[in-house]
Amino acid sequence: MAEFKHGTMDTEAQEKTFSGFVKTVKWTSIAIIIFLIFLAIVGG
């Protein structure tokens, strides 16, 4: 088995993926909130 040294793994790909996920969740949440406000104004 290969030796493992804590803190030596390159996590750049994981960080980019997580950053993309956070951006997607943020913008999707904003879009849903705007859509709900629009529905409240038009349907109300």
Stockholm file with secondary structure:
# STOCKHOLM 1.0

chainA/1-44         MAEFKHGTMDTEAQEKTFSGFVKTVKWTSIAIIIFLIFLAIVGG
#=GR chainA/1-44 SS CCCCCTTCSCCHHHHHHHHHHHHHHHHHHHHHHHHHHHHHHHHC
#=GC SS_cons        CCCCCTTCSCCHHHHHHHHHHHHHHHHHHHHHHHHHHHHHHHHC
//
